[in-house]
Structures are given as C-alpha cells and as structure tokens.
Amino acid sequence: MGEEKAMKEFETMWSIRQQDLDKKERLSKMRLLDSLIAKEPLVEYEEALKKKLINELLLS
C-alpha cells in the first residue's frame, strides 16, 4: 500500500515537471521569436526560423 502511494506521488510530480518543462520551452520559443521580430532585416535562415516558430506556437 505504501509503495502504491509513493508511485502515485511520483507520477503526479513527474506530470507537474513535464508541464513545467513544456511551458519553459514555449516561453523560450516566444522570446526567440520576439527577438527575431524586433530585428530587421533578417537573413534567410532567421526568416525561416521565424516562420517555423510562428507555426509551432500557433499550432500548440
């Protein structure tokens, strides 16, 4: 019974950690996109990255 409770607590903590990492990754992408939007003109690879980030952030 104690192991089952410990396993549920671990799964809960793991789930919270995964959500936290997902949010941090999204914020990182948003910061990068913000810096690309603020920078003009963009070189070709930066423009491609900007479009990719916009698509990812809009679809998630």
mmCIF file as Biopython writes it, N, C-alpha, C and O atoms, coordinates in Angstrom:
data_model
#
loop_
_atom_site.group_PDB
_atom_site.id
_atom_site.type_symbol
_atom_site.label_atom_id
_atom_site.label_alt_id
_atom_site.label_comp_id
_atom_site.label_asym_id
_atom_site.label_entity_id
_atom_site.label_seq_id
_atom_site.pdbx_PDB_ins_code
_atom_site.Cartn_x
_atom_site.Cartn_y
_atom_site.Cartn_z
_atom_site.occupancy
_atom_site.B_iso_or_equiv
_atom_site.auth_seq_id
_atom_site.auth_asym_id
_atom_site.pdbx_PDB_model_num
ATOM 1   N N  . MET A ? 1  ? 0.827  -1.189 0.000   1.0 0.0 1  A 1 
ATOM 2   C CA . MET A ? 1  ? 0.000  0.000  0.000   1.0 0.0 1  A 1 
ATOM 3   C C  . MET A ? 1  ? 0.875  1.257  0.000   1.0 0.0 1  A 1 
ATOM 4   O O  . MET A ? 1  ? 0.560  2.209  -0.714  1.0 0.0 1  A 1 
ATOM 5   N N  . GLY A ? 2  ? 1.950  1.290  0.769   1.0 0.0 2  A 1 
ATOM 6   C CA . GLY A ? 2  ? 2.840  2.435  0.825   1.0 0.0 2  A 1 
ATOM 7   C C  . GLY A ? 2  ? 3.559  2.666  -0.490  1.0 0.0 2  A 1 
ATOM 8   O O  . GLY A ? 2  ? 3.768  3.811  -0.893  1.0 0.0 2  A 1 
ATOM 9   N N  . GLU A ? 3  ? 3.941  1.582  -1.165  1.0 0.0 3  A 1 
ATOM 10  C CA . GLU A ? 3  ? 4.611  1.709  -2.460  1.0 0.0 3  A 1 
ATOM 11  C C  . GLU A ? 3  ? 3.671  2.284  -3.512  1.0 0.0 3  A 1 
ATOM 12  O O  . GLU A ? 3  ? 4.081  3.067  -4.369  1.0 0.0 3  A 1 
ATOM 13  N N  . GLU A ? 4  ? 2.414  1.887  -3.433  1.0 0.0 4  A 1 
ATOM 14  C CA . GLU A ? 4  ? 1.419  2.384  -4.392  1.0 0.0 4  A 1 
ATOM 15  C C  . GLU A ? 4  ? 1.223  3.895  -4.227  1.0 0.0 4  A 1 
ATOM 16  O O  . GLU A ? 4  ? 1.122  4.627  -5.211  1.0 0.0 4  A 1 
ATOM 17  N N  . LYS A ? 5  ? 1.173  4.348  -2.979  1.0 0.0 5  A 1 
ATOM 18  C CA . LYS A ? 5  ? 1.018  5.778  -2.710  1.0 0.0 5  A 1 
ATOM 19  C C  . LYS A ? 5  ? 2.254  6.540  -3.203  1.0 0.0 5  A 1 
ATOM 20  O O  . LYS A ? 5  ? 2.133  7.600  -3.817  1.0 0.0 5  A 1 
ATOM 21  N N  . ALA A ? 6  ? 3.426  5.996  -2.932  1.0 0.0 6  A 1 
ATOM 22  C CA . ALA A ? 6  ? 4.665  6.634  -3.368  1.0 0.0 6  A 1 
ATOM 23  C C  . ALA A ? 6  ? 4.726  6.710  -4.895  1.0 0.0 6  A 1 
ATOM 24  O O  . ALA A ? 6  ? 5.185  7.706  -5.454  1.0 0.0 6  A 1 
ATOM 25  N N  . MET A ? 7  ? 4.265  5.662  -5.559  1.0 0.0 7  A 1 
ATOM 26  C CA . MET A ? 7  ? 4.265  5.650  -7.018  1.0 0.0 7  A 1 
ATOM 27  C C  . MET A ? 7  ? 3.312  6.717  -7.564  1.0 0.0 7  A 1 
ATOM 28  O O  . MET A ? 7  ? 3.651  7.403  -8.528  1.0 0.0 7  A 1 
ATOM 29  N N  . LYS A ? 8  ? 2.141  6.865  -6.972  1.0 0.0 8  A 1 
ATOM 30  C CA . LYS A ? 8  ? 1.186  7.887  -7.409  1.0 0.0 8  A 1 
ATOM 31  C C  . LYS A ? 8  ? 1.754  9.287  -7.193  1.0 0.0 8  A 1 
ATOM 32  O O  . LYS A ? 8  ? 1.591  10.160 -8.046  1.0 0.0 8  A 1 
ATOM 33  N N  . GLU A ? 9  ? 2.420  9.505  -6.058  1.0 0.0 9  A 1 
ATOM 34  C CA . GLU A ? 9  ? 3.042  10.805 -5.787  1.0 0.0 9  A 1 
ATOM 35  C C  . GLU A ? 9  ? 4.133  11.100 -6.811  1.0 0.0 9  A 1 
ATOM 36  O O  . GLU A ? 9  ? 4.252  12.225 -7.295  1.0 0.0 9  A 1 
ATOM 37  N N  . PHE A ? 10 ? 4.925  10.087 -7.136  1.0 0.0 10 A 1 
ATOM 38  C CA . PHE A ? 10 ? 5.975  10.258 -8.133  1.0 0.0 10 A 1 
ATOM 39  C C  . PHE A ? 10 ? 5.379  10.606 -9.491  1.0 0.0 10 A 1 
ATOM 40  O O  . PHE A ? 10 ? 5.868  11.508 -10.172 1.0 0.0 10 A 1 
ATOM 41  N N  . GLU A ? 11 ? 4.326  9.896  -9.889  1.0 0.0 11 A 1 
ATOM 42  C CA . GLU A ? 11 ? 3.672  10.158 -11.174 1.0 0.0 11 A 1 
ATOM 43  C C  . GLU A ? 11 ? 3.099  11.569 -11.211 1.0 0.0 11 A 1 
ATOM 44  O O  . GLU A ? 11 ? 3.163  12.241 -12.240 1.0 0.0 11 A 1 
ATOM 45  N N  . THR A ? 12 ? 2.539  12.018 -10.092 1.0 0.0 12 A 1 
ATOM 46  C CA . THR A ? 12 ? 2.000  13.377 -10.012 1.0 0.0 12 A 1 
ATOM 47  C C  . THR A ? 12 ? 3.115  14.393 -10.150 1.0 0.0 12 A 1 
ATOM 48  O O  . THR A ? 12 ? 2.985  15.355 -10.907 1.0 0.0 12 A 1 
ATOM 49  N N  . MET A ? 13 ? 4.206  14.197 -9.432  1.0 0.0 13 A 1 
ATOM 50  C CA . MET A ? 13 ? 5.343  15.113 -9.518  1.0 0.0 13 A 1 
ATOM 51  C C  . MET A ? 13 ? 5.932  15.108 -10.924 1.0 0.0 13 A 1 
ATOM 52  O O  . MET A ? 13 ? 6.306  16.160 -11.442 1.0 0.0 13 A 1 
ATOM 53  N N  . TRP A ? 14 ? 6.018  13.945 -11.539 1.0 0.0 14 A 1 
ATOM 54  C CA . TRP A ? 14 ? 6.560  13.844 -12.886 1.0 0.0 14 A 1 
ATOM 55  C C  . TRP A ? 14 ? 5.677  14.601 -13.878 1.0 0.0 14 A 1 
ATOM 56  O O  . TRP A ? 14 ? 6.179  15.296 -14.761 1.0 0.0 14 A 1 
ATOM 57  N N  . SER A ? 15 ? 4.385  14.464 -13.728 1.0 0.0 15 A 1 
ATOM 58  C CA . SER A ? 15 ? 3.441  15.168 -14.599 1.0 0.0 15 A 1 
ATOM 59  C C  . SER A ? 15 ? 3.580  16.685 -14.454 1.0 0.0 15 A 1 
ATOM 60  O O  . SER A ? 15 ? 3.588  17.411 -15.448 1.0 0.0 15 A 1 
ATOM 61  N N  . ILE A ? 16 ? 3.688  17.148 -13.229 1.0 0.0 16 A 1 
ATOM 62  C CA . ILE A ? 16 ? 3.869  18.583 -12.980 1.0 0.0 16 A 1 
ATOM 63  C C  . ILE A ? 16 ? 5.187  19.050 -13.588 1.0 0.0 16 A 1 
ATOM 64  O O  . ILE A ? 16 ? 5.245  20.129 -14.178 1.0 0.0 16 A 1 
ATOM 65  N N  . ARG A ? 17 ? 6.228  18.264 -13.453 1.0 0.0 17 A 1 
ATOM 66  C CA . ARG A ? 17 ? 7.540  18.617 -14.005 1.0 0.0 17 A 1 
ATOM 67  C C  . ARG A ? 17 ? 7.483  18.709 -15.533 1.0 0.0 17 A 1 
ATOM 68  O O  . ARG A ? 17 ? 8.048  19.626 -16.129 1.0 0.0 17 A 1 
ATOM 69  N N  . GLN A ? 18 ? 6.802  17.761 -16.153 1.0 0.0 18 A 1 
ATOM 70  C CA . GLN A ? 18 ? 6.667  17.774 -17.608 1.0 0.0 18 A 1 
ATOM 71  C C  . GLN A ? 18 ? 5.916  19.019 -18.069 1.0 0.0 18 A 1 
ATOM 72  O O  . GLN A ? 18 ? 6.305  19.649 -19.052 1.0 0.0 18 A 1 
ATOM 73  N N  . GLN A ? 19 ? 4.853  19.376 -17.372 1.0 0.0 19 A 1 
ATOM 74  C CA . GLN A ? 19 ? 4.093  20.581 -17.708 1.0 0.0 19 A 1 
ATOM 75  C C  . GLN A ? 19 ? 4.975  21.819 -17.569 1.0 0.0 19 A 1 
ATOM 76  O O  . GLN A ? 19 ? 4.930  22.721 -18.406 1.0 0.0 19 A 1 
ATOM 77  N N  . ASP A ? 20 ? 5.767  21.854 -16.515 1.0 0.0 20 A 1 
ATOM 78  C CA . ASP A ? 20 ? 6.680  22.975 -16.281 1.0 0.0 20 A 1 
ATOM 79  C C  . ASP A ? 20 ? 7.702  23.089 -17.411 1.0 0.0 20 A 1 
ATOM 80  O O  . ASP A ? 20 ? 7.963  24.185 -17.906 1.0 0.0 20 A 1 
ATOM 81  N N  . LEU A ? 21 ? 8.276  21.962 -17.815 1.0 0.0 21 A 1 
ATOM 82  C CA . LEU A ? 21 ? 9.263  21.971 -18.906 1.0 0.0 21 A 1 
ATOM 83  C C  . LEU A ? 21 ? 8.623  22.407 -20.220 1.0 0.0 21 A 1 
ATOM 84  O O  . LEU A ? 21 ? 9.235  23.140 -20.997 1.0 0.0 21 A 1 
ATOM 85  N N  . ASP A ? 22 ? 7.399  21.961 -20.471 1.0 0.0 22 A 1 
ATOM 86  C CA . ASP A ? 22 ? 6.698  22.361 -21.691 1.0 0.0 22 A 1 
ATOM 87  C C  . ASP A ? 22 ? 6.461  23.868 -21.713 1.0 0.0 22 A 1 
ATOM 88  O O  . ASP A ? 22 ? 6.631  24.512 -22.748 1.0 0.0 22 A 1 
ATOM 89  N N  . LYS A ? 23 ? 6.073  24.423 -20.581 1.0 0.0 23 A 1 
ATOM 90  C CA . LYS A ? 23 ? 5.834  25.869 -20.503 1.0 0.0 23 A 1 
ATOM 91  C C  . LYS A ? 23 ? 7.128  26.654 -20.671 1.0 0.0 23 A 1 
ATOM 92  O O  . LYS A ? 23 ? 7.145  27.692 -21.332 1.0 0.0 23 A 1 
ATOM 93  N N  . LYS A ? 24 ? 8.209  26.165 -20.078 1.0 0.0 24 A 1 
ATOM 94  C CA . LYS A ? 24 ? 9.505  26.833 -20.224 1.0 0.0 24 A 1 
ATOM 95  C C  . LYS A ? 24 ? 9.974  26.803 -21.671 1.0 0.0 24 A 1 
ATOM 96  O O  . LYS A ? 24 ? 10.527 27.783 -22.169 1.0 0.0 24 A 1 
ATOM 97  N N  . GLU A ? 25 ? 9.757  25.684 -22.343 1.0 0.0 25 A 1 
ATOM 98  C CA . GLU A ? 25 ? 10.153 25.579 -23.747 1.0 0.0 25 A 1 
ATOM 99  C C  . GLU A ? 25 ? 9.341  26.554 -24.599 1.0 0.0 25 A 1 
ATOM 100 O O  . GLU A ? 25 ? 9.888  27.203 -25.491 1.0 0.0 25 A 1 
ATOM 101 N N  . ARG A ? 26 ? 8.052  26.659 -24.333 1.0 0.0 26 A 1 
ATOM 102 C CA . ARG A ? 26 ? 7.194  27.588 -25.076 1.0 0.0 26 A 1 
ATOM 103 C C  . ARG A ? 26 ? 7.646  29.037 -24.848 1.0 0.0 26 A 1 
ATOM 104 O O  . ARG A ? 26 ? 7.712  29.827 -25.789 1.0 0.0 26 A 1 
ATOM 105 N N  . LEU A ? 27 ? 7.955  29.375 -23.596 1.0 0.0 27 A 1 
ATOM 106 C CA . LEU A ? 27 ? 8.437  30.726 -23.304 1.0 0.0 27 A 1 
ATOM 107 C C  . LEU A ? 27 ? 9.762  31.015 -24.008 1.0 0.0 27 A 1 
ATOM 108 O O  . LEU A ? 27 ? 9.983  32.123 -24.496 1.0 0.0 27 A 1 
ATOM 109 N N  . SER A ? 28 ? 10.618 30.036 -24.057 1.0 0.0 28 A 1 
ATOM 110 C CA . SER A ? 28 ? 11.901 30.203 -24.738 1.0 0.0 28 A 1 
ATOM 111 C C  . SER A ? 28 ? 11.684 30.470 -26.224 1.0 0.0 28 A 1 
ATOM 112 O O  . SER A ? 28 ? 12.327 31.345 -26.805 1.0 0.0 28 A 1 
ATOM 113 N N  . LYS A ? 29 ? 10.784 29.721 -26.828 1.0 0.0 29 A 1 
ATOM 114 C CA . LYS A ? 29 ? 10.476 29.930 -28.237 1.0 0.0 29 A 1 
ATOM 115 C C  . LYS A ? 29 ? 9.859  31.311 -28.461 1.0 0.0 29 A 1 
ATOM 116 O O  . LYS A ? 29 ? 10.149 31.971 -29.458 1.0 0.0 29 A 1 
ATOM 117 N N  . MET A ? 30 ? 9.018  31.736 -27.542 1.0 0.0 30 A 1 
ATOM 118 C CA . MET A ? 30 ? 8.389  33.050 -27.675 1.0 0.0 30 A 1 
ATOM 119 C C  . MET A ? 30 ? 9.422  34.166 -27.567 1.0 0.0 30 A 1 
ATOM 120 O O  . MET A ? 30 ? 9.350  35.153 -28.299 1.0 0.0 30 A 1 
ATOM 121 N N  . ARG A ? 31 ? 10.380 34.016 -26.659 1.0 0.0 31 A 1 
ATOM 122 C CA . ARG A ? 31 ? 11.450 35.014 -26.531 1.0 0.0 31 A 1 
ATOM 123 C C  . ARG A ? 31 ? 12.297 35.089 -27.797 1.0 0.0 31 A 1 
ATOM 124 O O  . ARG A ? 31 ? 12.652 36.173 -28.259 1.0 0.0 31 A 1 
ATOM 125 N N  . LEU A ? 32 ? 12.614 33.928 -28.346 1.0 0.0 32 A 1 
ATOM 126 C CA . LEU A ? 32 ? 13.398 33.883 -29.574 1.0 0.0 32 A 1 
ATOM 127 C C  . LEU A ? 32 ? 12.624 34.538 -30.720 1.0 0.0 32 A 1 
ATOM 128 O O  . LEU A ? 32 ? 13.188 35.319 -31.486 1.0 0.0 32 A 1 
ATOM 129 N N  . LEU A ? 33 ? 11.351 34.222 -30.832 1.0 0.0 33 A 1 
ATOM 130 C CA . LEU A ? 33 ? 10.519 34.834 -31.870 1.0 0.0 33 A 1 
ATOM 131 C C  . LEU A ? 33 ? 10.449 36.342 -31.678 1.0 0.0 33 A 1 
ATOM 132 O O  . LEU A ? 33 ? 10.534 37.098 -32.645 1.0 0.0 33 A 1 
ATOM 133 N N  . ASP A ? 34 ? 10.296 36.777 -30.444 1.0 0.0 34 A 1 
ATOM 134 C CA . ASP A ? 34 ? 10.238 38.210 -30.153 1.0 0.0 34 A 1 
ATOM 135 C C  . ASP A ? 34 ? 11.523 38.906 -30.608 1.0 0.0 34 A 1 
ATOM 136 O O  . ASP A ? 34 ? 11.474 39.993 -31.184 1.0 0.0 34 A 1 
ATOM 137 N N  . SER A ? 35 ? 12.665 38.279 -30.348 1.0 0.0 35 A 1 
ATOM 138 C CA . SER A ? 35 ? 13.930 38.896 -30.758 1.0 0.0 35 A 1 
ATOM 139 C C  . SER A ? 35 ? 14.069 38.912 -32.277 1.0 0.0 35 A 1 
ATOM 140 O O  . SER A ? 35 ? 14.652 39.843 -32.833 1.0 0.0 35 A 1 
ATOM 141 N N  . LEU A ? 36 ? 13.541 37.895 -32.954 1.0 0.0 36 A 1 
ATOM 142 C CA . LEU A ? 36 ? 13.598 37.879 -34.412 1.0 0.0 36 A 1 
ATOM 143 C C  . LEU A ? 36 ? 12.667 38.928 -35.013 1.0 0.0 36 A 1 
ATOM 144 O O  . LEU A ? 36 ? 13.002 39.559 -36.016 1.0 0.0 36 A 1 
ATOM 145 N N  . ILE A ? 37 ? 11.512 39.112 -34.408 1.0 0.0 37 A 1 
ATOM 146 C CA . ILE A ? 37 ? 10.568 40.115 -34.897 1.0 0.0 37 A 1 
ATOM 147 C C  . ILE A ? 37 ? 11.154 41.513 -34.733 1.0 0.0 37 A 1 
ATOM 148 O O  . ILE A ? 37 ? 10.968 42.374 -35.592 1.0 0.0 37 A 1 
ATOM 149 N N  . ALA A ? 38 ? 11.858 41.734 -33.632 1.0 0.0 38 A 1 
ATOM 150 C CA . ALA A ? 38 ? 12.430 43.054 -33.359 1.0 0.0 38 A 1 
ATOM 151 C C  . ALA A ? 38 ? 13.614 43.371 -34.277 1.0 0.0 38 A 1 
ATOM 152 O O  . ALA A ? 38 ? 13.944 44.537 -34.494 1.0 0.0 38 A 1 
ATOM 153 N N  . LYS A ? 39 ? 14.245 42.333 -34.807 1.0 0.0 39 A 1 
ATOM 154 C CA . LYS A ? 39 ? 15.428 42.530 -35.641 1.0 0.0 39 A 1 
ATOM 155 C C  . LYS A ? 39 ? 15.020 42.608 -37.118 1.0 0.0 39 A 1 
ATOM 156 O O  . LYS A ? 39 ? 14.351 41.715 -37.638 1.0 0.0 39 A 1 
ATOM 157 N N  . GLU A ? 40 ? 15.416 43.645 -37.752 1.0 0.0 40 A 1 
ATOM 158 C CA . GLU A ? 40 ? 15.168 43.791 -39.188 1.0 0.0 40 A 1 
ATOM 159 C C  . GLU A ? 40 ? 16.408 44.368 -39.831 1.0 0.0 40 A 1 
ATOM 160 O O  . GLU A ? 40 ? 17.039 45.217 -39.202 1.0 0.0 40 A 1 
ATOM 161 N N  . PRO A ? 41 ? 16.797 44.000 -40.977 1.0 0.0 41 A 1 
ATOM 162 C CA . PRO A ? 41 ? 16.264 42.898 -41.783 1.0 0.0 41 A 1 
ATOM 163 C C  . PRO A ? 41 ? 16.839 41.554 -41.306 1.0 0.0 41 A 1 
ATOM 164 O O  . PRO A ? 41 ? 17.893 41.494 -40.673 1.0 0.0 41 A 1 
ATOM 165 N N  . LEU A ? 42 ? 16.123 40.508 -41.626 1.0 0.0 42 A 1 
ATOM 166 C CA . LEU A ? 42 ? 16.549 39.163 -41.249 1.0 0.0 42 A 1 
ATOM 167 C C  . LEU A ? 42 ? 17.240 38.493 -42.426 1.0 0.0 42 A 1 
ATOM 168 O O  . LEU A ? 42 ? 16.870 38.683 -43.585 1.0 0.0 42 A 1 
ATOM 169 N N  . VAL A ? 43 ? 18.252 37.703 -42.094 1.0 0.0 43 A 1 
ATOM 170 C CA . VAL A ? 43 ? 18.866 36.889 -43.137 1.0 0.0 43 A 1 
ATOM 171 C C  . VAL A ? 43 ? 17.949 35.699 -43.392 1.0 0.0 43 A 1 
ATOM 172 O O  . VAL A ? 43 ? 17.015 35.460 -42.626 1.0 0.0 43 A 1 
ATOM 173 N N  . GLU A ? 44 ? 18.205 34.969 -44.437 1.0 0.0 44 A 1 
ATOM 174 C CA . GLU A ? 44 ? 17.305 33.907 -44.884 1.0 0.0 44 A 1 
ATOM 175 C C  . GLU A ? 44 ? 17.014 32.867 -43.803 1.0 0.0 44 A 1 
ATOM 176 O O  . GLU A ? 44 ? 15.856 32.508 -43.590 1.0 0.0 44 A 1 
ATOM 177 N N  . TYR A ? 45 ? 18.053 32.379 -43.117 1.0 0.0 45 A 1 
ATOM 178 C CA . TYR A ? 45 ? 17.826 31.341 -42.104 1.0 0.0 45 A 1 
ATOM 179 C C  . TYR A ? 45 ? 17.049 31.887 -40.911 1.0 0.0 45 A 1 
ATOM 180 O O  . TYR A ? 45 ? 16.290 31.143 -40.289 1.0 0.0 45 A 1 
ATOM 181 N N  . GLU A ? 46 ? 17.215 33.159 -40.575 1.0 0.0 46 A 1 
ATOM 182 C CA . GLU A ? 46 ? 16.451 33.760 -39.478 1.0 0.0 46 A 1 
ATOM 183 C C  . GLU A ? 46 ? 14.972 33.889 -39.867 1.0 0.0 46 A 1 
ATOM 184 O O  . GLU A ? 46 ? 14.090 33.664 -39.038 1.0 0.0 46 A 1 
ATOM 185 N N  . GLU A ? 47 ? 14.709 34.243 -41.097 1.0 0.0 47 A 1 
ATOM 186 C CA . GLU A ? 47 ? 13.331 34.339 -41.583 1.0 0.0 47 A 1 
ATOM 187 C C  . GLU A ? 47 ? 12.663 32.969 -41.550 1.0 0.0 47 A 1 
ATOM 188 O O  . GLU A ? 47 ? 11.499 32.851 -41.167 1.0 0.0 47 A 1 
ATOM 189 N N  . ALA A ? 48 ? 13.398 31.937 -41.952 1.0 0.0 48 A 1 
ATOM 190 C CA . ALA A ? 48 ? 12.866 30.574 -41.920 1.0 0.0 48 A 1 
ATOM 191 C C  . ALA A ? 48 ? 12.571 30.151 -40.483 1.0 0.0 48 A 1 
ATOM 192 O O  . ALA A ? 48 ? 11.539 29.534 -40.216 1.0 0.0 48 A 1 
ATOM 193 N N  . LEU A ? 49 ? 13.465 30.476 -39.564 1.0 0.0 49 A 1 
ATOM 194 C CA . LEU A ? 49 ? 13.261 30.153 -38.158 1.0 0.0 49 A 1 
ATOM 195 C C  . LEU A ? 49 ? 12.045 30.890 -37.604 1.0 0.0 49 A 1 
ATOM 196 O O  . LEU A ? 49 ? 11.253 30.319 -36.854 1.0 0.0 49 A 1 
ATOM 197 N N  . LYS A ? 50 ? 11.905 32.148 -37.975 1.0 0.0 50 A 1 
ATOM 198 C CA . LYS A ? 50 ? 10.764 32.944 -37.524 1.0 0.0 50 A 1 
ATOM 199 C C  . LYS A ? 50 ? 9.455  32.302 -37.975 1.0 0.0 50 A 1 
ATOM 200 O O  . LYS A ? 50 ? 8.520  32.177 -37.185 1.0 0.0 50 A 1 
ATOM 201 N N  . LYS A ? 51 ? 9.385  31.901 -39.230 1.0 0.0 51 A 1 
ATOM 202 C CA . LYS A ? 51 ? 8.169  31.256 -39.749 1.0 0.0 51 A 1 
ATOM 203 C C  . LYS A ? 51 ? 7.896  29.936 -39.037 1.0 0.0 51 A 1 
ATOM 204 O O  . LYS A ? 51 ? 6.751  29.618 -38.715 1.0 0.0 51 A 1 
ATOM 205 N N  . LYS A ? 52 ? 8.960  29.173 -38.794 1.0 0.0 52 A 1 
ATOM 206 C CA . LYS A ? 52 ? 8.804  27.886 -38.095 1.0 0.0 52 A 1 
ATOM 207 C C  . LYS A ? 52 ? 8.279  28.101 -36.679 1.0 0.0 52 A 1 
ATOM 208 O O  . LYS A ? 52 ? 7.375  27.390 -36.239 1.0 0.0 52 A 1 
ATOM 209 N N  . LEU A ? 53 ? 8.834  29.068 -35.969 1.0 0.0 53 A 1 
ATOM 210 C CA . LEU A ? 53 ? 8.389  29.349 -34.606 1.0 0.0 53 A 1 
ATOM 211 C C  . LEU A ? 53 ? 6.938  29.817 -34.575 1.0 0.0 53 A 1 
ATOM 212 O O  . LEU A ? 53 ? 6.172  29.412 -33.701 1.0 0.0 53 A 1 
ATOM 213 N N  . ILE A ? 54 ? 6.565  30.659 -35.516 1.0 0.0 54 A 1 
ATOM 214 C CA . ILE A ? 54 ? 5.183  31.130 -35.580 1.0 0.0 54 A 1 
ATOM 215 C C  . ILE A ? 54 ? 4.236  29.947 -35.780 1.0 0.0 54 A 1 
ATOM 216 O O  . ILE A ? 54 ? 3.214  29.847 -35.101 1.0 0.0 54 A 1 
ATOM 217 N N  . ASN A ? 55 ? 4.574  29.057 -36.706 1.0 0.0 55 A 1 
ATOM 218 C CA . ASN A ? 55 ? 3.732  27.884 -36.938 1.0 0.0 55 A 1 
ATOM 219 C C  . ASN A ? 55 ? 3.635  27.013 -35.698 1.0 0.0 55 A 1 
ATOM 220 O O  . ASN A ? 55 ? 2.543  26.577 -35.332 1.0 0.0 55 A 1 
ATOM 221 N N  . GLU A ? 56 ? 4.753  26.754 -35.050 1.0 0.0 56 A 1 
ATOM 222 C CA . GLU A ? 56 ? 4.755  25.906 -33.857 1.0 0.0 56 A 1 
ATOM 223 C C  . GLU A ? 56 ? 3.918  26.513 -32.740 1.0 0.0 56 A 1 
ATOM 224 O O  . GLU A ? 56 ? 3.144  25.816 -32.084 1.0 0.0 56 A 1 
ATOM 225 N N  . LEU A ? 57 ? 4.078  27.812 -32.529 1.0 0.0 57 A 1 
ATOM 226 C CA . LEU A ? 57 ? 3.368  28.462 -31.423 1.0 0.0 57 A 1 
ATOM 227 C C  . LEU A ? 57 ? 1.875  28.589 -31.712 1.0 0.0 57 A 1 
ATOM 228 O O  . LEU A ? 57 ? 1.065  28.537 -30.787 1.0 0.0 57 A 1 
ATOM 229 N N  . LEU A ? 58 ? 1.507  28.752 -32.951 1.0 0.0 58 A 1 
ATOM 230 C CA . LEU A ? 58 ? 0.092  28.845 -33.284 1.0 0.0 58 A 1 
ATOM 231 C C  . LEU A ? 58 ? -0.608 27.504 -33.239 1.0 0.0 58 A 1 
ATOM 232 O O  . LEU A ? 58 ? -1.798 27.432 -32.931 1.0 0.0 58 A 1 
ATOM 233 N N  . LEU A ? 59 ? 0.116  26.444 -33.543 1.0 0.0 59 A 1 
ATOM 234 C CA . LEU A ? 59 ? -0.489 25.114 -33.576 1.0 0.0 59 A 1 
ATOM 235 C C  . LEU A ? 59 ? -0.523 24.431 -32.207 1.0 0.0 59 A 1 
ATOM 236 O O  . LEU A ? 59 ? -1.244 23.451 -32.019 1.0 0.0 59 A 1 
ATOM 237 N N  . SER A ? 60 ? 0.241  24.939 -31.272 1.0 0.0 60 A 1 
ATOM 238 C CA . SER A ? 60 ? 0.265  24.287 -29.953 1.0 0.0 60 A 1 
ATOM 239 C C  . SER A ? 60 ? -0.676 24.935 -28.977 1.0 0.0 60 A 1 
ATOM 240 O O  . SER A ? 60 ? -0.769 24.502 -27.828 1.0 0.0 60 A 1 
#
